[in-house]
Amino acid sequence: MRILIVDDNPTNVIIIREILKKEDYRNFITASSAIDMLKLLGVGVGGENVQPRPSDVDLILLDMMMPEMDGIEACRVVQQYEHLKDIPIIMVTAVGDSKKLAEALDAGAVDYVTKPINKVELMARIRLALRLKREKDWHKERDQRIQDELKLAALVQNAVLSLPLAEEALEVHAIYQPSFELAGDLYAWYPLGDGRYAVILLDMMGHGISSSLFCMFLASVLKDTVTTYVEPEKVIQELNRRFNQLYIEKQLVQYYFTAIYLVIDTRMKRINYVNAGHPPALFFEGEAKTPVLLESNCHPVGLFDRIDIQQQSLSYEDEGHLVLFTDGLLEMVEGGQEEQLQFMIGHLNSTHDWQEEVMRAAFLSEPVNSDRDDDKCLVWISMKKGTDRQ
């Protein structure tokens, strides 16, 4: 532990140094003024441009009354620097004015001792301040480790998302913006052969670590589930069964997710789908500006042991595009579902081709209502003439 003693009176500095030495505190430095203290801490004074640097000082014993700059003003300066503000400052003062002492504490000092210095009192306050500093440093280091791990987890989570797909008869793209480091949205698509493609978008209840972990579990079983069961009702039923196998003892929150899962047959020009409590997908065909809604036809996944589903079908003849999205995009707009859907339609009905910059500008900018910020995800599927029906 390194202690910085700041006093313009050499006698006071000698007294404090001797007290510290007798208590086996030998790692200390001194400064004869507040200006010198700030320079030692790497802080510019009076317009001087000094490059801020990490400080190895763990505690400052700061005289209150000094020329040029007093201890209270120096304390305020220190508090302006994020890398210095956690250094505990104990004021050393001969002033008995309670208003001055209160001003010092308001300026950022954690404690004070009065002159003439009482050795027992000084050491008690130093030990307390250093103990609190150690605890605060431990918490900061732990929080930094957690943040580093969350960033790594976010990279892993992002790696399981499907890459853009560009085929002769079909293209699939997505934009995604988590509200936190980790998110509760997941999308994926898989070629099934013979011009068929499976596409799924799901939205786990909530967001953050718990929701992201459930998403990672679903990502781990998704490909096997889709390639084994293929058809929408069977895939959603299997995901419901697998999700309910995650028994969590004393679970206080009922976790579930909404999902829309489609099988697109580009040869037969047919879309089979199940919408499990998810916002309606929008299908624009040909020159139409008003979409067909692929609305919910069953409850969300994971609420009950069994889920009864009847898949829906939609045929198309012309080129078109199909847009799936999570409710984080709807919540950008105040009002009911009708107003929210009109907002989405107005931004999605112009062209069948994917325009990533336009979509990012429209949906991933600052939300209109930031109080309800949520994970935001949009999946765009372009159906082209491509392969003719056989």
Summary of the structure (lengths in Angstrom):
residues: 390
radius of gyration: 31.6
end to end distance: 79.5
largest distance: 99.4
contacts: 1230
relative contact order: 0.09
helix: 36%
strand: 24%
